[in-house]
Amino acid sequence: MILFRQSPCRVDADDNLDFHKPSLHEELIQTRRALENAYSGFDNVTDPDLIDCYIYEVNAVMKRYKYLLEQAAKNNLQPEETYSETYQTLTLSN
């Protein structure tokens, strides 16, 4: 029998860990891509359980995208020219 010793996870002060917090713009881009992926997945499945899964995923990502757009509006961030059409055409219902 092999036993594994559990040791606590420690981070020493000398470790150079880079915790990069994405900017709001980067999060918007990532979330928009996740939304495109969720729609793509939804379009390509036929199993009822997977359809339900993608419906929930689309709704969850849409809510995150809406939240991020609201944060961008609060911070008076303007979308880049290439993405302005995407921001303007996206509509959400409550």
Secondary structure, DSSP 4 states (H G I P E B T S, - for coil): ------------TT-----PPPPHHHHHHHHHHHHHHHHHHHHT---HHHHHHHHHHHHHHHHHHHHHHHHHHHTTPPPPGGGHHHHHH-----
